[in-house]
Amino acid sequence: MTMTADRDTLETSTASHPYFVVSYAHLPEIADDPGDEWVRAFFGDLEAAVRQFASVRSRPIHGFFDQRLPVGLDWKTSLTQALATTQVFVPLYSVDYRAKSQPGREWACFHQRVKDAGLPDPEPRFMPVLWTPLPANQDLPWLHKAVALGRDVPGYEKNGLWPMLRIKSYRDSYRAVVSLLARRIVMLAEKSPIRPSEVPDIDETPSAFSIDSPLAAFIIETAVTAGRAAQNEPSETSASGEGWRPFPGQEQPLTQLAGQFAERADFQADVTGLTTVSDPRSRRPGIILIDPEFIADEDGRRALESAVNQLPEWVLPLVILDRPDDPSLRGLARQVMEILSAAKALSATDSSRRAAQGVGSLNEFNAIMPKLVGEAERQYLTYRSGRVRSQPPSRRPSLRRPRPDELAAPPDKPASPHDPSVGGDI
């Protein structure tokens, strides 16, 4: 699927064009960890400041943040459209920003778009922010610019903006940096705007940061009958549920939506039908999307029982209740729970138990998917090796194979936002 922006869409009124796009390394939503909620808070503050300083009042003033997209909207298409029309790119520099492929592809797409727009120097259109402390040898484009943004603001150069957002004693300093950034965004967007133009296919664009390790796989299995999977799009392949659109008004197949959540977490999403393996420990992290009607006949019931037998902790069942008020479907869902319970395939976490009980709307599906992706990754990293970590790592571990330069960590490595030792007067 090509992810270039549609030319007709690019030529529409600038009323839909964002002043800025925030680019960041997605972090998983797991227990006691808000994931990307701090980025959401920063985006809201920055957007409000941009509105305050903007002089244009004839159209809505807004930025782009992927978590603000309406339910069911195609994430990649919307991101591509934003990169093709925005005036400023705001990357949040952290240890994970360079290590993940998605931020690097966003960076490369916007860089190419600015060059294609005829600007000899793309640098002014990039306004990086020091989000967290970085190792001394961290190599990111125009890092000096990120540091200089708040060099005269107490706490920024040492801590980055993320701790300043969390800690009350730094709140005034945080607001000062946000105001500086907003003023610069408005100046560029209103005094020297660049025209919308197409951007490269984000799926085909290599990361700007030379990440050549393959992405880890996240497996999306489906337990759905062929008739149900193809009921909306009879021409689509239904063996792996690729045409399954169970919820009213749903535009994208459920497997595609699930895959996008995995890709945001820097996985390669692979969609398959229900799988039974001889060695459960050979499974990759993933989910099983289960339509309760799959077990309405004996063949389906046996297939599900076989697939979830000795299911590892990092493969999480997600039951889809597209008709939550249907007593028959509810009855089948209870039988699915009995099958999972008998196979000891029910995880102990709140999000995984909620998923096994069933989601009855697209809103519920979108709310729980980031948590399941994070939970599957965490369980895989914790239990796949056969041992449980006694101490939390200094930064969130990743399934991505490390580059040679990452094998020896620099001394006095700063703690990540997900290190419980980082705290303060919150």
N, C-alpha and C positions, 0 to 999 in steps of 0.2 A: 504494500500500500504506500503510495507516494504521499509525503507529508509536506509538499510545497504549498505555499499559500495560493489560493485561487485569485487569478488576476482581476476578475470582476469584483470580488470582495475587496481587494486592495483599493479599487478606484471609487468605492462608496464614500459617503460623507465622513469627514474626520471626526465626527461626533463619537465614533466608537473606538478611536485610536487612543491607546494609553500614553500618558506622559512618560512612564517608566515601567520596567519589568524587573521584578526581584528574582534573582537566581540563587539557589542555595542547595546544599546537600541534604536530601531528605533523610530523616532519621526515623526509626521505627517507633510505633506507639506500643509500649509495653507497660506492665503494671508499675505504678508509681513513677511513670516517666511521661511527660506531656508530649514527647516527640517534637513535632514542629510547631507547637502552640506558641512558643516564644517568637518564632518567625512571623506567625500570624499577628501577634500583638505589635511587633515592630512595623509590619506592613500597614496596619491600621493607623499607627501614629504618623508614619511617613506620608501616607495618602492624605490624612487630615492636614498636615503641614503644607503639602503641595497645594491643596485647595485654598488654604489661607493666603499663600503668597501669590497665587495665580491672578493675573489681571484679566484673563479671558473669562467672560461670564455668559457667553452665548451658547455654550455647550457643557456637558458634564465633564468634570475634571476627575480623572481616576488613574490608577495604576493597574498592573496585572499581577495577580498572585494565584497560582494554580489551585490553591485550596478554596478559593472563592467561586469556583466554577459551579454553575447550576447542576443539580443532580442529573446524571445521564448524558451530559454534554461530552463530546469527544475531547479528551484531554490533549492529545497530541495535535489535533487540528486547531484547537484554541490556542495552544502554546505557539504553534507555528504562525498563526495569524498575529499574535501579539508581537513576536519577534520581528515580523515583517512590517509592522506599523508603528512601533514604539519609538520614542525619541532618545531614551537613555536606558542603559543596561546597568543594573545595580547588583553585582555579585557579592554575596556575603562570604568573605574569605575565612575559612576554618581549616583544620587539619583534614577533614573529610571532603572539603570542596575539591581539592586537587585529586584525591584518591578515587573519586567516583566518576563514572563515565558520563552520566546524564548532565551534570553542570558543565563539563567540558564541551559537550556537543552543543549545548545552548550558547555557550560563549563563542564557539567557532561559527555557528550559524549567524549570530548577530554581527560578528566581526566581518564575515563575508558580505552580509547585507550592506553594512556601512561602506565598505570598499566599492561595492557595485553601485551605490548611490552617488559615487563620484568624489567622496571625501578623501583627500590624499593622506590624512592622518586620522585613523579611527579612534585614537586614544581619548580625545575629549568626550566621546559618547559613552565611555566606560567610567562609572563612578563606584569603584570597589569600596567595600566597608570592611574594616577589621572586626570580624564577628567574635572571634575567640583568639586567645594568644596563640602564636605560631612558633615552631622551632626556628632557631637562628638560620638554618640552612633551607628553609622553605622557599621554593621557587614558584612564584605566581606572577603573572603579568601585571606590571604596574603596581606591585605591592607597596612601593614607596608612596604611591598616591593614596592608598587605603590608610596608611599610617599617618600621612600628612593631613587627612581630612579632619582629625580631631586632636592634632598634636598639642594644641594649646588648651585642650579641655582636660581637666584633672581626671586621671584614671583611664583614659581611653587607650593610650599607646601601650600601657602595661597590661590591661585586662581585656580590651576589646569591648564591643558594644553589648554583647549578650549578658555578661555579668552586670554591666551597668543598668540594664533593663530590670534585672532581678533584684538588685540590692538597693534599698531605699536611700541610703546615704549618697548614692551616685545618681539618683533620679534627675536632678537638675542638670548634671553633666550629660546624661543620656539625651535629655530634651535639647540641649544645646547642639549636640552632634546631629540630631535629626533635623533641626532647623537649618543648620549649615547645608546639609545634603539637599533638603527640599528647595532652598533658595537656588542652588546650582542647577537642579533639575529644571526648575521653572525658567531660569535664564536661558538655558539651551533650548528647551521646548518652544518657547515663545519668541526668542530673538533670532534664532538660527535653526528653524526646523528642517529636517530632512524628509524627503518624499518617501512614501511607502514603496516597497519593492519586494520582489520575491526573495525568499531565503531557501537555502539548500534543504533537501530532504534530511530531517533530523535523524532518522534511522540510519541513513547512509553516511552521515557526517562523522568522521573520526573526532575524538576528543582533542581539544586544543592543547591538552596537557600530556600527550604522548603516552596514554595508558594502553598498552598492547596486550595485557592479560585478558583472556576471555572471561565474560561474565559468568557467574555461577547460575545454575539452572534452578528455576522455581516451577514445580510441576503442578498443573491444574488438571485434575482428573474430573470426569463427569459421569454420574450415574443417572442417566435420563434415557427414556425410550426414544427410538428413532422418530416415532410419530410426533412426540412432544417437541423434540429438538427442532424439527423441520416444519412445525405448524404455521409459523409466520413466514418462513422463507423456504418453500419446498425444494428449491433448486440448490440450497446450500448443503454441504456435507454435514450429515447428522450423526455419524458414527461416534464422533467425539463431542457431540453437543455444540458444535460451532455455530449453529443457527438458533440456539435456544434464547428466546426473549420472553421470559415468564411474566414480567410485570407490565401493567398497562402503560402505554406511551413510551415504552423502552425502545430506543433507536438502535443501540449497539447490542450485539449478543452478550450474554452474561460472561462468557469466557473471555471476550475481548476486554470488558470492563475489569474483570479480575486481573487479567494480564497487565493492564496499565498500572494497577496498584503495585504489582510486583516489579515492573520496570522502574517506577519512581524510586523504589528501594534498591535499584541497581542490580536487578536480576534479569536473566534472560527467561522470559515466560514461555513454557512449552505446554501446549494443550493436548491431552490424550483422552481416550476413553478410560473406563474403569480398568485398573491394572492389578494383577495378582503376581507377586514375585516370590521366588523360593527363599531369598534372603531378605527379610524386611529391612535390615540395616543398610542394604544397598540403595534404598530409596533416597531421593533428594528431598529437601524441604518443599512443602507444598500444601495444597488443600484438595478436598474431594467435594465437589458440588453435587448434592444429592436431591433428586426429585423423589418425594415419597412414593409417587405412583410407580417408580421403577421396581418396587418390590411387590407390586400388585399381582404379579404372576410368579410362579415358583422358580423359573429360570433367573429372573432378576433378583429374587431373594437370595438364591444360592450364590449368585455372582457377587452381591454385596457382602455376604457373610465371608466369602473367600477373600475378598479384597481387604477387609478390615481385620482379618485374623492376624494377630501380632502386629498391629499397626504401630509404627514408632511414634514417639512423642512429637516429632517434627512434621507429621502429616495430619492435618486437622480437618475433620468433617464439618461441612457447612450445609445445613438443610434449608431448602428453598420452599417456602409456603406461599405460592402465588395466589392461593385462595384460602386465606387464613380462617375464614368463617365456615368453610366447607367441612362438615363433620366427618365425611369419608376421608378427606385428605388429612385431617387431624388424627384420625385413627391410624392411618398408615404412618404418619410421622411418629406416633408413639411406638409403633412396631420398629421403626428405624432406630429409635432410641434404645429399645430393648436389644436389638442386634448389636449396636455399638457398645452397650453396657456389658453384654455377655462376652464380647470380644475384648473387653477392657481397653476400648479405644476412645474413652472419654477422658480428656485432659482435665487437670485439676484447676486450671485458671478460669477466671470469670468470663473472659472473652471467648474462650474455646467452648465452655459449657453453654454460653448464650448462643453460639453458632450452631451447636448440635441441637438445641431446642428449636431452632428455625427462625429465619427472618421473613417478614411478611410484606416488605415493600422495598422499593429501590433505595429509599432513604436509609433504611436499616442496613441494607447490603453495603452501601457506600460508607456508612459509619463504622461497620465492623471489619471491613476488609483490611484497612491499614494495620489494625491491631493483630489480625491473624497473620499477616505477612511478617510483622515484627516478632510475633510469638513463635512462628515456625522457624525463623532464623535463630532466635535465641535458644530454642530447644535443641536445634541441630548442633549449634556450637557448644552447648552444655553437655549433651548426652551422647553425641555421635562418637566421641572419642572413648566413651566408656567411663569417664571420670567427671566429677562435678568440681568446678573451680571453688576453692575455699575463699579466694579474695577476688574482688572485682578488678577487671583490667583498668589500666590508666586511661584507655580510650575504648570506645565501642569496637569490639572485634568485627571482622568482616570476612565473608566467604570468598572475597576476591583474592586471588593469589598475589602475594606481595611482590613488588618490584625489587631488584637487587639492592637498590639504595635504601630500601625501607627495612632491610633485615637487621641492621644495626641502628637502634634508636639513638638519637642524640641525647647527651646528658641533660638532666634537669628538664625533661620534657614537660611542658605545661599540661595541666589537667584539662580534659575535654569537658563540655557542658554536661556530659552524662556521668561524670565522676562524682559519686556521692560526697567526696571530701570537699567539693566546691560548694560554698554556701554563703550565708551572710544574713544580714538583717532584712528579711524578705517580708 
